[in-house]
């Protein structure tokens, strides 16, 4: 921690995947833990990385995918752009209408600009962004990797997730080669916290100070417990 090399803005999705693979290899080397007794748990982008890892490790004990999309990154970001405007404050929505700003169209335009870049870092609207990561994320579709995943899968998403389509748990179950359990937890947002009222991103800063929803925690722990000592003596 604090001693890692590299620069965040220059890292792509593939670099993050390499880091995750290296972390798992280091854990296995340090502990001697076997793949069949190892379960990967990933959230959001981490769930995509876990999916890619599981696709090449048929001996893995299990896979927990939290808020994991089952479509390309471009489709996921497009889905977000269509839903988030309705959650904005009324004054902001009125201003967008007044200025004739179509957020979904703006997102598509930004994607085209990012696809046209060739460097790890590029400027978008005057701001330096991790262009390599975006190019790789826009194209990545977890479904082919799920089709190569034979390990048991638990796919969990909150019903108030505005960043990952809750219905994608069904697509995960359809795509995966192994057994899949799917759960949509009521009133839970993308950051895995309970959220009252209408779904919104505005309460994230406050919500993140609270613990992860205990229903979700207990669900994951029970599922993992069923796949460790009981099945791998």
Rosetta blueprint (number, residue, H / E / L):
1 X L
2 X L
3 X L
4 X L
5 X L
6 X L
7 X L
8 X H
9 X H
10 X H
11 X L
12 X L
13 X H
14 X H
15 X H
16 X H
17 X H
18 X H
19 X H
20 X H
21 X H
22 X H
23 X H
24 X H
25 X H
26 X H
27 X H
28 X H
29 X H
30 X H
31 X H
32 X L
33 X L
34 X L
35 X H
36 X H
37 X H
38 X L
39 X E
40 X E
41 X E
42 X E
43 X E
44 X L
45 X H
46 X H
47 X H
48 X H
49 X H
50 X H
51 X H
52 X H
53 X H
54 X H
55 X L
56 X L
57 X L
58 X L
59 X L
60 X L
61 X L
62 X E
63 X E
64 X E
65 X E
66 X E
67 X L
68 X L
69 X L
70 X L
71 X L
72 X L
73 X H
74 X H
75 X H
76 X H
77 X H
78 X H
79 X H
80 X H
81 X H
82 X H
83 X H
84 X H
85 X H
86 X H
87 X H
88 X L
89 X L
90 X H
91 X H
92 X H
93 X H
94 X H
95 X H
96 X H
97 X H
98 X H
99 X L
100 X L
101 X L
102 X L
103 X H
104 X H
105 X H
106 X H
107 X H
108 X H
109 X H
110 X H
111 X H
112 X H
113 X H
114 X H
115 X H
116 X L
117 X L
118 X L
119 X L
120 X L
121 X L
122 X E
123 X E
124 X E
125 X L
126 X L
127 X E
128 X E
129 X E
130 X L
131 X H
132 X H
133 X H
134 X H
135 X H
136 X H
137 X H
138 X H
139 X H
140 X L
141 X L
142 X H
143 X H
144 X H
145 X H
146 X H
147 X H
148 X L
149 X L
150 X L
151 X L
152 X L
153 X E
154 X E
155 X E
156 X E
157 X E
158 X E
159 X L
160 X L
161 X L
162 X L
163 X L
164 X L
165 X L
166 X L
167 X L
168 X H
169 X H
170 X H
171 X H
172 X H
173 X H
174 X H
175 X H
176 X L
177 X L
178 X L
179 X L
180 X E
181 X E
182 X E
183 X E
184 X E
185 X E
186 X L
187 X L
188 X E
189 X L
190 X L
191 X L
192 X L
193 X L
194 X E
195 X L
196 X L
197 X L
198 X L
199 X L
200 X L
201 X L
202 X L
203 X L
204 X H
205 X H
206 X H
207 X H
208 X L
209 X L
210 X L
211 X L
212 X L
213 X L
214 X H
215 X H
216 X H
217 X H
218 X H
219 X H
220 X H
221 X H
222 X H
223 X H
224 X H
225 X H
226 X H
227 X L
228 X L
229 X L
230 X L
231 X L
232 X L
233 X L
